[in-house]
Amino acid sequence: MGLLSKKISPDELKTKLSIHEQRLTARENELKKKKDKSRDESKQALASGNDREYRVSSRRYSMLDGQVGTISNMVEMAQSMTDVIEMQQGLKEVVEIGNDLGKYQKQLGINTGQLEGAITNIRTSMEKVNVATSTMTSAMDAAMSGGQELTDVQDSLRAELMAEIEGESVDKQELDKQIKEELKQ
């Protein structure tokens, strides 16, 4: 994509990030629909006792769930990067003001050490934001891995769907019983 191939302005970067965020959000919504469809297919397979079809559809559900989580993390990362750009723009303004204040302080004979400490604190804050972005990237990488997580998601889905199916069958039995009683009257 060449996003960082040349130096671009913060406004251009924000625009590009916004476009990518919208594309990712659209893909996320599309995958959520597919995930819901796979969940329904898994539920139907369990209800009909088709274990093979359940394994196939639940695996698809698990993979889609991982993709949705990954894309969701990417959307959050794009939003965080936009926030960092906005903070950086504000920070430049603060630094310029700080430099001016430093000059005024020197003219008045005031200690500039305190102001420099404040600027250091602002820079430290920006570094913390960058660390948070790195952490989100690491979480996204972890979300993309499968293995045991896939089996755990499948097992969790099976338990959830079985509970729904059992609840539906209890409701159906109660409805059948109520209909029989009404027919007797």
C-alpha positions in Angstrom: 0.0 0.0 0.0 3.0 2.3 0.4 1.4 4.2 3.3 4.8 5.1 4.8 6.9 5.2 1.6 7.2 9.0 1.7 6.8 11.7 4.2 3.1 12.8 4.3 1.3 15.5 6.3 -0.6 14.6 9.4 -3.9 15.5 7.7 -3.1 13.2 4.7 -2.3 10.4 7.1 -5.5 11.0 9.1 -7.5 10.8 5.8 -5.7 7.5 4.8 -6.3 6.0 8.2 -10.0 7.0 8.1 -10.3 5.3 4.7 -8.6 2.1 6.0 -10.8 2.2 9.1 -13.9 2.4 7.0 -12.8 -0.5 4.8 -11.9 -2.6 7.9 -15.2 -1.8 9.5 -17.1 -2.9 6.4 -15.0 -6.2 6.3 -15.6 -6.7 10.0 -19.4 -6.4 9.5 -19.3 -8.8 6.5 -17.4 -11.4 8.6 -19.8 -11.0 11.5 -22.6 -11.9 9.2 -20.7 -15.0 8.0 -19.8 -15.9 11.6 -23.5 -15.7 12.6 -24.4 -17.9 9.6 -21.8 -20.5 10.7 -23.1 -20.4 14.2 -26.7 -21.1 12.9 -25.4 -23.9 10.7 -23.5 -25.4 13.8 -26.7 -25.2 15.8 -28.7 -26.9 13.1 -26.1 -29.6 12.7 -26.1 -30.3 16.5 -29.9 -30.3 16.6 -30.0 -32.9 13.8 -27.2 -34.9 15.4 -24.8 -34.4 12.4 -21.4 -34.3 14.2 -19.4 -34.1 11.0 -21.3 -31.1 9.8 -21.0 -29.5 13.2 -17.2 -29.9 13.2 -17.0 -28.3 9.7 -19.3 -25.4 10.6 -17.9 -24.8 14.1 -14.4 -24.7 12.7 -15.6 -22.1 10.1 -17.2 -20.2 13.0 -13.9 -20.4 15.0 -11.9 -19.1 12.1 -14.3 -16.3 11.4 -14.4 -15.4 15.1 -10.6 -15.0 15.1 -10.7 -12.9 11.9 -13.4 -10.7 13.4 -11.3 -10.2 16.5 -8.2 -9.4 14.5 -10.0 -6.9 12.3 -11.7 -5.4 15.3 -8.2 -4.9 16.9 -7.0 -3.3 13.6 -9.9 -0.9 13.6 -9.0 0.1 17.2 -5.4 0.5 16.2 -6.4 2.8 13.3 -8.5 4.8 15.7 -5.6 5.0 18.2 -3.2 6.1 15.5 -5.6 8.9 14.5 -5.7 9.9 18.1 -1.9 9.9 18.3 -1.7 12.1 15.2 -4.1 14.6 16.8 -2.2 14.6 20.0 1.1 15.1 18.1 -0.4 18.1 16.3 -1.4 19.5 19.7 1.9 18.6 21.2 3.8 20.6 18.5 1.6 23.6 19.4 2.4 23.1 23.1 6.1 22.8 22.4 6.1 26.0 20.4 4.2 27.8 23.2 6.7 26.2 25.7 9.6 27.6 23.7 8.1 31.0 23.7 7.4 30.8 27.4 11.0 29.7 27.9 12.2 32.8 26.1 9.9 35.0 28.2 11.1 33.3 31.4 14.7 34.0 30.5 13.9 37.6 29.8 12.2 37.8 33.2 14.9 35.7 34.9 12.6 32.7 35.7 13.9 29.1 36.0 13.2 27.2 32.8 13.9 23.9 34.4 10.3 23.5 35.5 9.0 24.1 32.0 11.5 21.6 30.5 10.2 19.1 33.1 6.7 19.6 31.9 7.7 19.1 28.3 9.5 15.9 29.3 6.3 14.7 30.9 4.4 15.4 27.7 6.9 13.4 25.7 6.7 10.6 28.2 2.9 10.6 27.7 3.3 10.3 24.0 5.7 7.4 24.4 3.1 5.6 26.5 0.6 6.0 23.7 3.1 4.5 21.3 3.6 1.6 23.8 -0.2 1.1 23.9 -0.2 0.9 20.1 2.5 -1.7 20.1 0.6 -3.7 22.7 -2.5 -3.7 20.5 -0.4 -4.9 17.6 0.9 -7.8 19.8 -2.7 -8.6 20.8 -3.7 -8.7 17.1 -0.8 -11.1 16.3 -1.9 -13.3 19.2 -5.5 -13.3 18.0 -4.4 -14.6 14.6 -2.9 -17.8 16.1 -5.2 -20.8 16.2 -4.4 -24.2 17.8 -5.9 -24.8 21.2 -8.0 -21.6 21.0 -9.8 -23.1 18.0 -10.8 -26.2 20.0 -11.8 -24.1 23.0 -14.0 -21.9 20.9 -15.6 -25.0 19.3 -16.2 -26.6 22.7 -17.7 -23.3 24.0 -19.9 -23.0 21.0 -21.1 -26.6 21.3 -22.1 -26.0 25.0 -23.8 -22.8 24.2 -25.8 -24.2 21.2 -26.7 -27.4 23.1 -28.2 -25.3 25.9 -30.2 -23.3 23.3 -31.4 -26.5 21.6 -32.4 -28.1 25.0 -34.2 -24.8 25.9 -36.1 -24.9 22.6 -37.1 -28.5 23.0 -38.4 -27.9 26.6 -40.4 -24.9 25.2 -41.8 -27.1 22.4 -42.7 -29.9 24.9 -44.5 -27.4 27.1 -46.4 -26.0 24.0 -47.3 -29.6 22.9 -48.6 -30.3 26.4 -50.7 -27.1 26.5 -52.2 -27.8 23.0 -53.2 -31.3 24.1 -54.8 -29.9 27.2 -56.7 -27.4 25.2 -57.9 -30.1 22.7 -59.2 -32.1 25.6 -61.5 -29.3 26.7 
